[in-house]
Structure formats: C-alpha cells, structure tokens
Amino acid sequence: MVLEPPRGMDDLLPEEFSLKQKIVDIIREVYKKYGYLEVETPTVEYYELFEAKSGEEIRERMFDFYDKAGRRCVLRPEVTASIARLVSTRLKAVAPPLRLGYIADCYRYDEPQWGRRRRFWHGGFELFGSSSPLSDAEILQVSYEVFQKIGLEEQFFKIGHVGIFRNILESSKVNEKIQDKILTSIDRKRFDEAYKLMEEADVDVEVLKSIRELTESPPVVYRVGEVDRTSIKKIEDVLSPWSDAVRSFENLLEIVELAIISGVKSDVYIIPGMARGLEYYTGFIFEQGLPSADISFNGGGRYDRLVELFGGKPTPAVGCAIGISRILQYLIEKKNTKIILERPKVLLTPIPDVDRRYVANVIRVLRSSSISFEVDVLERRITSAIEYALKNGFRFLIIVGKSEEESREISVRDLERMVQVRYSLNEVDKVKKMIEEVG
C-alpha cells in the first residue's frame, strides 16, 4: 500500500496551509483594488488547448491521458490558455477592457527540486482588450504590490521583449515555428543550440552577430531616478538596422518608465536578449525574482494572438502568473517566516460526570451567539483541561460540570488573570463581551 502522495505533489500541514492562504488572500485583495474579477477553469482540459502555443518545455512535461471516450486530456500545466479560451467563448460579448484573476493548481512532470513541484499553485492577473503600454505597466504594478504586501521588499524584475528577436529573425525570413525553437533554446540558456538553429535557417551574418551581442550583453539596470543611458544607447545601436526591433525596444523602455512612475520601486533589469518558454508571447515579457533563489516567482507578458487562436476575435492581452507555491517555500525556508495558527481563544471542557445532553445544549446556545470555541471532546478532568488549554494558547476555559448543569449555568475562567465567573445560559451576551474585551 502506498502511504505517500505522488512524487512532487505535497501535503500541506495546517501551518503551511495557513501561510498559503494568507498569500492567496493578499492576491485577492489586489484583485479588488485593481478591478480584477476572479474566475475558475477546470483542472482537466483537452490536450489541444495547450498543444498549439504553450511551448516545447510545457508540452514535454504535461500530465496527459485519454478519457473513457478516447479524448486526449491533460491536467492543466498553466492557466493563461484556459483563460484565453474562456474569453474567446463565454466572455466574447463582454466589452473591453476585461480584467480576470484566478487561483489555481497546475501540474507539470518536472524533476522535483527546490521551487519545482509537480503540483503547484498560481495566482494570475490577465488583462484583455488593450494594447496600451499602460496595460503592461499595470501588470508590473499588481505584481510589485502583491510582493510588497506579502513582505518581499527584496523583489526585482527582469524584463525583455520577444518582439526584438522576432523582428530581427523575420528580416531573414525565419518562419514562426523555427523562431519558437530558437527562443525556447535561448530561454533554456542553450545559446549554442540557438545559434546552430539560426545557421541552419540560413540567417544573415549580421542577424546572427547582433543576436549574439544581445544574448551576451549584461542587463541594463533601471532604478527609480537612475537609468544607464550609455547601455541603452549601445542596445539601440545594435538594433538600428531593424526599425521594428527598435520600436519593440522603445515599447519596452516606455513600459518600464510607466511602471516606475506608477509606483514600482524595485530594481528593474532590462534584458534585450531575454526569452520565455511559452510560445504565445508577442511582446513585453518579464520575470519577478527574489535573492538566493535562481528561479522566477512570477512571470508573464503580452500575448496578443492567443484569443484569436482559439476562435475569438483579435484581442490584445497581457498577464502574469504568480507562483504561490514557490513564494510559500521561500517564506518558510529562506525567510524563516513564523506561522501562527488562528485558533479560537476559548476551550469548552465538559467535566466527566456531566450529562452530555446539557453539554450539547450549552454548545448550541454559545454557537447561536457567534462565540468561537473548541470543545474538548476528550472530556478531561479539570486539572488536565487547564494544562491542555495553557499549553495550546487558549485564553478562556468554559467549564461545564455537574454543578453547572444543576444550576443551568456555565463557568468561565480567564486563564491569564486567574479569574473565574459563573453565568446563566441567559447571560451569554456577557460571556461574549468578556471574551471580546481581551481582543
């Protein structure tokens, strides 16, 4: 008998789940602040949804299977494609802009390691209907704000634009499928593989030289009030033969500037040679990182053709997927975040000789008055009950014994002040006030 969950799929203990839920609550708080409406899509989708443009890395790692009708299905490896499907079908009549959010578990057959699990949670922001750089900047804003509210002030961004590479490669008539393979290789840092693909595609010598320069050039640091104009000028000089690539780079710079003006105060690293594994990106792309972890904790970008690919009308779109599971692991293991479980302050303990029917009646009366408490169903003796309550952080002990039963009362002991008071069942409002006064 197998007694462990499948490899790379983790149980969450109460403390871990509580911290995960706090991350989720913060994401939902930002949804409300910026006007994102939360939706839910199925965990199981048809294979074709992700086959087209999810990228080689995801296609290789999907959990796929055939249902009983012989249709090929997958456990969703990411959610943006599902949201685009939703927009192209059930939400196609909604006037833009449309802001959607989701909290969802995803599945990939990765080799389990730090920050990579086979089941993981994402919290997404997706903005449909606008091609304005303000939309891209907003995705950076919400990402920054989520991390700030979680307490991850050490965050930073890596930002690029797939239009730069695509515009240059198109000048050498490289078709989109080969472009996708080249960008995937660059994303995986397999630069020699990418250069070989370009040579096989017979790209112009100047194209290959310029792409080498871009992939090997250091990031441009862009901070509040501090911009490395010299490095930016060098990139512009490299791109100068390709006007569309220059415009892509200018678009990238505008997005970063707008984000910083809007309140993004973390370091931004502009990486003109950046690529991401998902093939549906069409413009601005980014990753959000944290120190001492060589993985991204959030990523996204612009995907203007995905809704159309699924049969919808042409719809510009931009979004991101925040790695809830990765942030959770970072908080626990890198920041040593202390987790305090939110339990009631009150323990109700029945003394062994009391009639359980009276105890049940007391429970009903207290619950109907919205008093939060736990019941000691082990029916300990009073000394053991007090010891248990103190050890587990309870402030009040409600005692229900034979004496209380006979007088139709309860005893409430303040374990901190060592004061005990009796109340009749008609005085539950006084019990509630006593508990609420300690906060």
N, C-alpha and C positions, 0 to 999 in steps of 0.2 A: 504494500500500500504506500502511495506517495503522500508524504506528510508536509511537503514544502510547496510553495507556489511555483509555477513555471519559472525557469531561469530568466532573470531580468525583469520580473514582474513582482513588485514588492507589496507586502502588507504594510499598513500604516498603523502604528500604535496610537493611543489617544493623544499623547503629547505631539506626535508628528502630524496627526490629522488636524489638531487644533491650530498648529502653526500654518499648515497648508491652507486651512480655511480663512485665516487672517489675511494671507496673500490674496486669496480669491475675493474676500470682502473689499480689499483695497482696490482691486481691478474694477469691481462693480461700482465702487464709489466714484472712480474716474469715468466709468461709462455714463453715470448720471450727470456728472459735471459737464461733460462734453457733448452729451446728447446721443450716445450710442445705445441702440436697442438690442437687448440680448435675445439670441435665437438658439435653437438646438437642432442639430442634424444627427442622423443615425450613425452609430458606431460602425455598422456594416454598410458598405456601399458597393456598387458594381465596379469591377476592375477597370472598365473602360474610362471611368471618370478620372483616374489617376494615370492611365497609360499614356495619354496624349502629351502632356506637358509638365509632368511632375519632376522629370529629371531622372537620369540614369541611376543616381545613388538611391533614390527612393524606390524606383521600380525594382531594383535588385533586392530591396530589403522589406518588401511588403509581405504581410501575412495574407496569403491568398488561398482560396479553397473554392470548391464547387458546391452549390446548394443542391437540394434534392431534385430540383428541376433541371440541373445541369448548367446553371448560370454561374459564371466565374465572379466571385465576390472577394472583397478584401476587408480587413479591419483597417479603418482609415489611418493612413500614415501621417496625415496633416489635415487641416480643416479648410484652408482657403478655397480649394477646388470645390468642396461641398457648399460653401457659402456662395461661390460664383454660380453653381448650379441652381441654388435657391433663388438667386437674383434673376437668372435667365428664365425661370419658370413661374413660381408662385408670386414673386415680387416684381414681375416685369412691368406692371402697370403703375408702380409707385413712382411718384415724381422725384427726381434727384434734387439735392444730394441725399443719399441713403447711408446712414451710419449703423453698422451692425457689430455686435460683440458676441463672443462665445466663450464658454468654459468647457473644455472637452478633453477626454482621454484619447491618446493616439498610440499607435503600435508600429514599431519597426523592428526587423530582425537584425539589430545591431549586436556587436560583441559587447556584452555588459562591462562597463568600466566607470570610472568617476564621471558623473554627469551624463552618462549614456545608459538608459534603461530601455527595455523592450516595450514597456508600458510607461507612458509619461503624460503629464497634463500640460495643456497650453491654454492661455487666455488671450484671445485675439481681438484686435480692432481692425475693422475693414470699412473703408470709405469709398462709396461708389458714386460716379456721376460727375466728377470734377477732374480736370487735368491741370488745374492751377497749382503752382508751387506751394501755395498756402495749404493745400491738402497734404502734400508730402511733409511739410513742416509740422502740421498738426500731429501726424503720426509720431514724429520725433518728440513733440511736446508731451503727448499722452504717455509715451514710453518713459521719458525722463521723470514725469510726475509720479507714475506708478513706483518706480525705483526709489524716488525720494521719500514717498510715503512709507515704503517698506523699511527705510533706514539705510539704503545702499547709496550713500553720498559719493562713494568711490567709483561710481559708474563712469564709463566712457563710451564713445561711439566710434565705429569705423564706417565710413560712408564712401560709396562709389556710384557708378552709373553704367549699366550694361550697354547703354546706347553708344558709349565711347568705343568699345571693342566692336560692336555690331556694325556701326557706321564705317569703321576702318575696314573690316573684313568684307563688307558689301562692295566696297570700292574695287576689290579683287574678285568680285562675282562668286564669293563663297556662299553656298546655299545655307539655309537656316539650320538644317539638320547637322551639317558639319560645324557650323557656328556653335550649336548647342554642345557638341562633343568637345570643342576647343575650350569653351567657357567652363564646362564641367572639370576638365583637366586642370585649368587654372585655379578653380575653386579648391581642388584637392591638393594644390601646390605641386602638381606634376607638370612642371613647366617644360621639361624636355619633351614630354609626350605631346603637349600642346603645340610646341614649335614643329614637331615632326608632322602632326596633322596639318599644319599650315603649309609646310613644304610639299606634302602630298597633294594638297589642294592647289598647288602652284600659285601661291600668293606672291605678290610683288615683293622684291627685295626690301624696298623702303617700308612696306607694311610690316614685314617680319621684324625689321630693325626697330621700328617705332614701338611695336607691341612688346618686344624685349625690354626696351627702355622703360615702358610704363610698368611692366610687371616687376622690374628690378629696382625701380626708383623708391626711395623711402617715403613714408606717409607725410603729408603736409599737415602740420599742427594748426588747428583753427580754434582759438580760445576767445572768450569774451574780451574784446579790446585788444586782441593780439592775433595778427594774421601774418603768415610767412609769405609775403608778396613775391619774393625772389623765386621761391619754389613754384609758386603758382605760374609765374611767367615762364619758367622752364617747361612746365607741362603744356602751356599754351603754345609754345614754340614747337614742341614735338607734334602737337595735334594740328598745327597750322595748315598742312596740305589737305586736310579733310574738314570742310566747313561744317558738316553735320556733326562730326565728333566735337568740334569746338563748341557748337551750340549745346550739345549734351553736357559738356564740362561747365559751361556758363549756367545751365539749368541747375546743375549740382551745387555750384557756388551760391546761387540765389537761394536754394532750399536751405542750405546751412545758415546763411545770413539771416533768413527769416526766422528760422528756429531759434537762433541765439537772441535775436531781438525780442522774440515772443517769450523768452524766459528759460531756455535751455542753457544751463551754466556749466555743464560738464565739458571735459576735453573732447574735441572732435578731431578725428584723424581722417583726412581726405586721402583716399587710396584710388588713384586713377586706374590702377591695374587690378581692381577688385572684381571678383565674380562670385555668384552664389549658385548652389547646385540645382535649384528649381529652374526649369526651362521657361516658365511662363513670364518671367520678369522682362519688362520692356524699357525700363528707365532707371530712376533712382533706386538704389539698394542700400541696406545698412545692416550692421550687427551691433549689438549692445553688449559690452563686456564688463568684467569685474577683475580686480587684481588676483594674482596667484591662481588663476584658472584659465587654461588655454582653450577655452570653448566659449561660444556665444550664449548669452542668457536670453536674448531676444533678437529677432531678425525679421526682415521684411523688405518691402519695396513696392514699386509700381508694376502693375500687370494689366495693361490697357486692353488686351485682346482675349482675356480668358472667358468673360461672359459671352462674347460673340462666338467663341469656340464651342460653347455648349448650346448654341442655338438662339441666344439672346441678341438683342440689338447692340451695336457698338457702344461700349460703356467703359470710360476710363475708370481706373480703380487703383487704390493704394492701401496697404495694410501691414500688419505685423502680427507675430505670434510670440507672446511672452512665455518663456519656459518656466512654468510654475514648479515643476519637479526639480529642475536644476537650482532654482533660487532657494527652494526648501533645503536641498542638500548643502548649499553654500552657507546658508544661515546657521545650520546645525553644526557643520564640520569646520567651516572656515572662520565664522564669527562667534562660535560658541554661544549662540542665542539661547537664553534660558526660557523655557516654556512653562508657563503657569496655567494649569488646567482650571477652567471656570466651573467650579462645583458650587452647589448651594452652601450657604453658611450654617444651615440648620440640619440637625440629625434628630429624627424622631425615633425613640427607643422604647419598645414595649417591654415591660418587666415580665418575666416568665409566667407569673401567676394571674395575669390579667386576662379577661375574656377577649378573645380576638375579635369578636363582633363589635365590642366597644372600640377597639383599636381601629377597625375599618371605618367606623362612624366618625372618629376623630380625623382620620385621613381625609374622608370626604369633606368635612367641614373646613379643614385647613386648605385643601386644594381648591375648593369653591371660592376661597378668599384670595386666591392667586399667591399663596405663600409657597416659595420654592423650598423643598426639603427632600432629604433622602430618608428612607425607612430602614432601620436596622432589622433586616429580616432574619438575622441570626438569633434575635431575642436574647441578648447577653444580659448578664446581671449588671447592676448599675455601675459598679466599680470598673468592670471591663468595658462598658459602654463609654464611660468618661475617658478612659485611657485611649480607646479607639478614636473618639472624637477629637481629642487633643492632638494625637499623632497625625491625623489626616486633615487638620486645619479647620475644623468646624468651630464656629463661634458660639452657637447656641445648641442646647440639648433640650428637646421636648420629651418629657418623661410621662409615660402612660402606664401606671401601675394599678394594683387593686384599689388602693386608697383613692386615686384619681377617678377610677371607674365608679366607685360608690358615691362620690360627691359630684359626678358629672363634670369633672374639671380636667385640666392638664397642668403640669408643672413645667415652667420654662427656666432653664438655668443658663445664665451668662457665664461661660467658661473663662472669660478673661477677667471679669470683675468678681467672679465667685459669688454671684447673687442669684437666688432662686425665688421665683414668684409663681403663685397659683392663679389660674384664670379659669372662669367657667367657659363652657363652649359658646356662650352668648357674647363673650368678650374677645372674640378672635380679632376684631379690629385693633384692640390694644396690643395683642401679640404682634400683629403685623407692624404697627407703629414702632414697637420696641426694636424689632429686627431692622426696620428701615432707618432708624436713627443712627445706627452704627455704620451705615453706608455699605 
